Amino acid sequence: MKDLINEQENLLVCLELLRQKRFRFREALIIEADIASKFKLEKTLESLEKEEKEINQQLYRIEKSIEDFNLKQDLEVLSKDEVLVNDVVFEIIGFDLGHGETAISRTTSNSSSEPQKLDILNGKTSILTTISLDPQRGILIGDDAYCHRESQNLEVFFKSPYLYDKKTSEALKLFVYKCLKLLKESNKITDNKNTYFYFGCPSGWTPEDRKAYKQILEQAGVRNIVIIPESRAAFLEAKESGILNKPDGTLFDSALIIDIGSSTTDFTIVKNYRERPLDFGYVVLGSGLIDVAILDKAIENQGDEKNDFIEIFEKHSEIKAKCLLKCRHVKEKYFAKINDLDWFEIPCSESEKIRSKKYFDIDIYKSDMDAILSTRIPELDNLSWPEYFHKSLVLCKESLNGQDPELILLTGGGSRMKFTQSICQEVFPGSIFRVGLEPHLVVSKGLAIAGRTDIRVKTFRQEVEELIASEKLVNVIQGEFPELYRSIAETLFENCKEISIGCSKRWVKGEFKTLSDMEIGMTSEINLLVEEEGESIFVKNTMLWINELIPKIDLLTSDICDKYDIPRKSMTVFISPSSVDLDGSDFRDVVKPGGSVTSAAGNVVGWATGIASGGTVLIAAALLTAGIAGILFNIIIWIIYPIAVLTGAIVGGISGVSLKGAADKKIKNAYIPLWLRGSLLSEDRMGEAMEEKRGEIEKKLVSALKDEFISRNQKDEIVTSVRESLNERADEACILIR
């Protein structure tokens, strides 16, 4: 995996340098006046564009390998040895444990509906990620923890990559434990061996972070855990909801999904239904930083009591935590307004009771929020929140190499902040802009969709693999081979028949002095045919046969496609000539002129005389062992020997020679007068004679082709190619499963 990432980085560097070079050549082309120089520049640009295309193709292959690797890691929870029974229904829980809020959704492996959002506590589908402990009431979470006045250990905003910190890990463990307990007690989840929990994490988390997170979750009592990037969950939810679609229902060619959470912001580019996180490291650009800034502003606004509150917060972390949550509420209320000018004269307010008759008041006017959003934040390289967000978007734009996405999708709780939308439109002015619906539920639903998709993909792949390995597939393909042999035999026969008739007409006209001369000419033409068109004959007939075979294979995959609700054509195999290794080199120089006919044919004279006597066709054993070469060789014999026999029986000076003896060199070299030739070998006679023998010869050709295909493992090659194509199509179809 590391090597793939390094190779990807190297290619991206090469691509960027290449584009810079191309840009310079384009500038030179614009100002160049000399025609010859302009032509040279244009040729160079063509070469650079070709090179750029090749690098992009390499990048695509590497990105697909990385995606496949990541998908494999995500599915490690599904044991390789475990056989998924098709009628088993799996429960999938999408658990979005957020820094500020938590949401949980549920679906099943056989469901095609939108995941169900679960009421976790007090009828709410999204609760505060808070926890406190009470000696009597036990673990309190969400609003129960926040509202518990006697709490001395309130923890908020505790999800972070610092998972080895005891305080963080304990808070996470207890919070998850309580959530599961509430859901099981209310029968909202079953949590059995067929239940899988999908948790999200920021894209910037390392494999070590994920491992530590999984250990904490296991300690909380969760089993069958899969941890995937929240960016993938956001993408899957957006894809399923249709928000990534154009008005005609097709997917935008490219989209940038920006998920603004409480602790991080993830950027994901989507192309052709595949998502790729844009990795800038662990981006701490969370909207929770604005909560902290509001708290700092509220402390400043306390006047004479400022120092008192600072002292209280230092001594009582739980009080500070509650006030920070109030600041979060203020932020949400403030940005819920369509026009922030509404806060110009009237403040957005909340108040937290600290103790009897002492309150921490939070009053944020528009001027206060403007100041907050201009405050430089140490965690953001001393940039303000909007400045850092703008910087991150510029980095996204640069990483896309000038190819701005068609669609910008803002999601996550922070997407409600209107200024983020304005900055997006500023950096990507040509992109269509959309804000996700129910942003606080996007990730949990996406996690549930991811689980359902992964399990369905696994069962889909299992069914396809069973089909690929089945005798049913082999039998369908093997059953069609006789038709392939027949079509190739017919084509070879027609080509050789045409050459034979053409040469006989030339012999009748006197272009060939003797039968030996005609044999040499015919042999040369057949050799030329084999050399120039032998491969194309095989490729053309094989590909036509494959086109007839494909619908029969489609019948085997149609039920699988229907079951997983994917288009049937998505599993249609594609087999190119190169994939079945049809090599034309074996068909060159297969016929030798001169004495080769007699030496190879042996007693073929017996069947050749059939034109005159109706004798039985006898093909020498060489036909069966020489394959295609033997077939072409004996087609020549089939044409030449009848003429030699007829000539030997009629022409004076050669009488008394037996039919078998007519095959010798003397007959072949005899001069037959022109005035006799037309009557001995007319075009009609040749055509009729060859048609009489068509069935027998094609049958022998089919038999020889069958042996040739077996000896060259061509049948196995084609079966293997069909299997490989089905496997590749299944990989591509996986992205359509939902």
Secondary structure in CASP SS format (residue, H / E / C, confidence):
PFRMAT SS
TARGET T0000
AUTHOR 0000-0000-0000
METHOD secondary structure of the structure
MODEL  1
M C 1.00
K H 1.00
D H 1.00
L H 1.00
I H 1.00
N H 1.00
E H 1.00
Q H 1.00
E H 1.00
N H 1.00
L H 1.00
L H 1.00
V H 1.00
C H 1.00
L H 1.00
E H 1.00
L H 1.00
L H 1.00
R H 1.00
Q H 1.00
K H 1.00
R H 1.00
F H 1.00
R H 1.00
F H 1.00
R H 1.00
E H 1.00
A H 1.00
L H 1.00
I H 1.00
I H 1.00
E C 1.00
A C 1.00
D C 1.00
I H 1.00
A H 1.00
S H 1.00
K H 1.00
F H 1.00
K H 1.00
L H 1.00
E H 1.00
K H 1.00
T H 1.00
L H 1.00
E H 1.00
S H 1.00
L H 1.00
E H 1.00
K H 1.00
E H 1.00
E H 1.00
K H 1.00
E H 1.00
I H 1.00
N H 1.00
Q H 1.00
Q H 1.00
L H 1.00
Y H 1.00
R H 1.00
I H 1.00
E H 1.00
K H 1.00
S H 1.00
I H 1.00
E H 1.00
D H 1.00
F H 1.00
N H 1.00
L H 1.00
K H 1.00
Q H 1.00
D H 1.00
L C 1.00
E C 1.00
V C 1.00
L C 1.00
S C 1.00
K C 1.00
D C 1.00
E C 1.00
V C 1.00
L C 1.00
V C 1.00
N C 1.00
D C 1.00
V C 1.00
V C 1.00
F C 1.00
E E 1.00
I E 1.00
I E 1.00
G E 1.00
F E 1.00
D E 1.00
L E 1.00
G C 1.00
H C 1.00
G C 1.00
E E 1.00
T E 1.00
A E 1.00
I E 1.00
S E 1.00
R E 1.00
T E 1.00
T E 1.00
S C 1.00
N C 1.00
S C 1.00
S C 1.00
S C 1.00
E C 1.00
P C 1.00
Q E 1.00
K E 1.00
L C 1.00
D C 1.00
I C 1.00
L E 1.00
N C 1.00
G C 1.00
K E 1.00
T C 1.00
S E 1.00
I E 1.00
L E 1.00
T C 1.00
T E 1.00
I E 1.00
S E 1.00
L E 1.00
D E 1.00
P C 1.00
Q C 1.00
R C 1.00
G E 1.00
I E 1.00
L E 1.00
I E 1.00
G H 1.00
D H 1.00
D H 1.00
A H 1.00
Y H 1.00
C H 1.00
H C 1.00
R C 1.00
E C 1.00
S C 1.00
Q C 1.00
N C 1.00
L C 1.00
E E 1.00
V E 1.00
F C 1.00
F C 1.00
K C 1.00
S C 1.00
P C 1.00
Y C 1.00
L C 1.00
Y C 1.00
D C 1.00
K H 1.00
K H 1.00
T H 1.00
S H 1.00
E H 1.00
A H 1.00
L H 1.00
K H 1.00
L H 1.00
F H 1.00
V H 1.00
Y H 1.00
K H 1.00
C H 1.00
L H 1.00
K H 1.00
L H 1.00
L H 1.00
K H 1.00
E H 1.00
S C 1.00
N C 1.00
K C 1.00
I C 1.00
T C 1.00
D C 1.00
N C 1.00
K C 1.00
N C 1.00
T E 1.00
Y E 1.00
F E 1.00
Y E 1.00
F E 1.00
G E 1.00
C E 1.00
P C 1.00
S C 1.00
G C 1.00
W C 1.00
T C 1.00
P H 1.00
E H 1.00
D H 1.00
R H 1.00
K H 1.00
A H 1.00
Y H 1.00
K H 1.00
Q H 1.00
I H 1.00
L H 1.00
E H 1.00
Q H 1.00
A C 1.00
G C 1.00
V C 1.00
R C 1.00
N C 1.00
I E 1.00
V E 1.00
I E 1.00
I E 1.00
P E 1.00
E H 1.00
S H 1.00
R H 1.00
A H 1.00
A H 1.00
F H 1.00
L H 1.00
E H 1.00
A H 1.00
K H 1.00
E H 1.00
S H 1.00
G C 1.00
I C 1.00
L C 1.00
N E 1.00
K C 1.00
P C 1.00
D C 1.00
G C 1.00
T C 1.00
L E 1.00
F C 1.00
D C 1.00
S E 1.00
A E 1.00
L E 1.00
I E 1.00
I E 1.00
D E 1.00
I E 1.00
G C 1.00
S C 1.00
S C 1.00
T C 1.00
T E 1.00
D E 1.00
F E 1.00
T E 1.00
I E 1.00
V E 1.00
K E 1.00
N C 1.00
Y C 1.00
R E 1.00
E E 1.00
R E 1.00
P E 1.00
L C 1.00
D C 1.00
F C 1.00
G C 1.00
Y C 1.00
V C 1.00
V C 1.00
L C 1.00
G C 1.00
S C 1.00
G H 1.00
L H 1.00
I H 1.00
D H 1.00
V H 1.00
A H 1.00
I H 1.00
L H 1.00
D H 1.00
K H 1.00
A H 1.00
I H 1.00
E H 1.00
N C 1.00
Q C 1.00
G H 1.00
D H 1.00
E H 1.00
K H 1.00
N H 1.00
D H 1.00
F H 1.00
I H 1.00
E H 1.00
I H 1.00
F H 1.00
E H 1.00
K H 1.00
H C 1.00
S H 1.00
E H 1.00
I H 1.00
K H 1.00
A H 1.00
K H 1.00
C H 1.00
L H 1.00
L H 1.00
K H 1.00
C H 1.00
R H 1.00
H H 1.00
V H 1.00
K H 1.00
E H 1.00
K H 1.00
Y H 1.00
F H 1.00
A H 1.00
K C 1.00
I C 1.00
N C 1.00
D H 1.00
L H 1.00
D H 1.00
W H 1.00
F C 1.00
E C 1.00
I C 1.00
P C 1.00
C E 1.00
S E 1.00
E E 1.00
S E 1.00
E E 1.00
K E 1.00
I E 1.00
R E 1.00
S C 1.00
K C 1.00
K E 1.00
Y E 1.00
F E 1.00
D E 1.00
I E 1.00
D E 1.00
I E 1.00
Y C 1.00
K H 1.00
S H 1.00
D H 1.00
M H 1.00
D H 1.00
A H 1.00
I H 1.00
L H 1.00
S H 1.00
T C 1.00
R C 1.00
I E 1.00
P H 1.00
E H 1.00
L H 1.00
D C 1.00
N C 1.00
L E 1.00
S C 1.00
W H 1.00
P H 1.00
E H 1.00
Y H 1.00
F H 1.00
H H 1.00
K H 1.00
S H 1.00
L H 1.00
V H 1.00
L H 1.00
C H 1.00
K H 1.00
E H 1.00
S H 1.00
L C 1.00
N C 1.00
G C 1.00
Q C 1.00
D C 1.00
P C 1.00
E C 1.00
L E 1.00
I E 1.00
L E 1.00
L E 1.00
T E 1.00
G C 1.00
G H 1.00
G H 1.00
S H 1.00
R H 1.00
M C 1.00
K H 1.00
F H 1.00
T H 1.00
Q H 1.00
S H 1.00
I H 1.00
C H 1.00
Q H 1.00
E H 1.00
V H 1.00
F C 1.00
P C 1.00
G C 1.00
S C 1.00
I E 1.00
F E 1.00
R E 1.00
V E 1.00
G C 1.00
L C 1.00
E C 1.00
P C 1.00
H C 1.00
L C 1.00
V H 1.00
V H 1.00
S H 1.00
K H 1.00
G H 1.00
L H 1.00
A H 1.00
I H 1.00
A H 1.00
G H 1.00
R H 1.00
T H 1.00
D H 1.00
I H 1.00
R H 1.00
V H 1.00
K H 1.00
T H 1.00
F H 1.00
R H 1.00
Q H 1.00
E H 1.00
V H 1.00
E H 1.00
E H 1.00
L H 1.00
I H 1.00
A C 1.00
S C 1.00
E H 1.00
K H 1.00
L H 1.00
V H 1.00
N H 1.00
V H 1.00
I H 1.00
Q H 1.00
G H 1.00
E H 1.00
F H 1.00
P H 1.00
E H 1.00
L H 1.00
Y H 1.00
R H 1.00
S H 1.00
I H 1.00
A H 1.00
E H 1.00
T H 1.00
L H 1.00
F H 1.00
E H 1.00
N H 1.00
C H 1.00
K H 1.00
E H 1.00
I H 1.00
S H 1.00
I H 1.00
G H 1.00
C H 1.00
S H 1.00
K H 1.00
R H 1.00
W H 1.00
V H 1.00
K C 1.00
G C 1.00
E C 1.00
F C 1.00
K C 1.00
T E 1.00
L H 1.00
S H 1.00
D H 1.00
M H 1.00
E H 1.00
I H 1.00
G H 1.00
M H 1.00
T H 1.00
S H 1.00
E H 1.00
I H 1.00
N H 1.00
L H 1.00
L H 1.00
V H 1.00
E H 1.00
E H 1.00
E H 1.00
G H 1.00
E H 1.00
S H 1.00
I H 1.00
F H 1.00
V H 1.00
K H 1.00
N H 1.00
T H 1.00
M H 1.00
L H 1.00
W H 1.00
I H 1.00
N H 1.00
E H 1.00
L H 1.00
I H 1.00
P H 1.00
K H 1.00
I H 1.00
D H 1.00
L H 1.00
L H 1.00
T H 1.00
S H 1.00
D H 1.00
I H 1.00
C H 1.00
D H 1.00
K H 1.00
Y C 1.00
D C 1.00
I C 1.00
P C 1.00
R H 1.00
K H 1.00
S H 1.00
M H 1.00
T C 1.00
V C 1.00
F C 1.00
I C 1.00
S C 1.00
P H 1.00
S H 1.00
S H 1.00
V H 1.00
D C 1.00
L C 1.00
D C 1.00
G H 1.00
S H 1.00
D H 1.00
F H 1.00
R C 1.00
D C 1.00
V C 1.00
V C 1.00
K C 1.00
P C 1.00
G C 1.00
G C 1.00
S H 1.00
V H 1.00
T H 1.00
S H 1.00
A H 1.00
A H 1.00
G H 1.00
N H 1.00
V H 1.00
V H 1.00
G H 1.00
W H 1.00
A H 1.00
T C 1.00
G H 1.00
I H 1.00
A H 1.00
S H 1.00
G C 1.00
G C 1.00
T C 1.00
V C 1.00
L C 1.00
I C 1.00
A C 1.00
A C 1.00
A H 1.00
L H 1.00
L H 1.00
T H 1.00
A C 1.00
G C 1.00
I H 1.00
A H 1.00
G H 1.00
I H 1.00
L H 1.00
F H 1.00
N H 1.00
I H 1.00
I H 1.00
I H 1.00
W H 1.00
I H 1.00
I H 1.00
Y H 1.00
P H 1.00
I H 1.00
A H 1.00
V H 1.00
L H 1.00
T H 1.00
G H 1.00
A H 1.00
I H 1.00
V C 1.00
G C 1.00
G C 1.00
I C 1.00
S C 1.00
G C 1.00
V C 1.00
S C 1.00
L C 1.00
K C 1.00
G H 1.00
A H 1.00
A H 1.00
D C 1.00
K H 1.00
K H 1.00
I H 1.00
K H 1.00
N C 1.00
A C 1.00
Y E 1.00
I C 1.00
P C 1.00
L H 1.00
W H 1.00
L H 1.00
R H 1.00
G H 1.00
S H 1.00
L H 1.00
L C 1.00
S C 1.00
E H 1.00
D H 1.00
R H 1.00
M H 1.00
G H 1.00
E H 1.00
A H 1.00
M H 1.00
E H 1.00
E H 1.00
K H 1.00
R H 1.00
G H 1.00
E H 1.00
I H 1.00
E H 1.00
K H 1.00
K H 1.00
L H 1.00
V H 1.00
S H 1.00
A H 1.00
L H 1.00
K H 1.00
D H 1.00
E H 1.00
F H 1.00
I H 1.00
S H 1.00
R C 1.00
N C 1.00
Q H 1.00
K H 1.00
D H 1.00
E H 1.00
I H 1.00
V H 1.00
T H 1.00
S H 1.00
V H 1.00
R H 1.00
E H 1.00
S H 1.00
L H 1.00
N H 1.00
E H 1.00
R H 1.00
A H 1.00
D H 1.00
E H 1.00
A H 1.00
C H 1.00
I H 1.00
L H 1.00
I C 1.00
R C 1.00
END
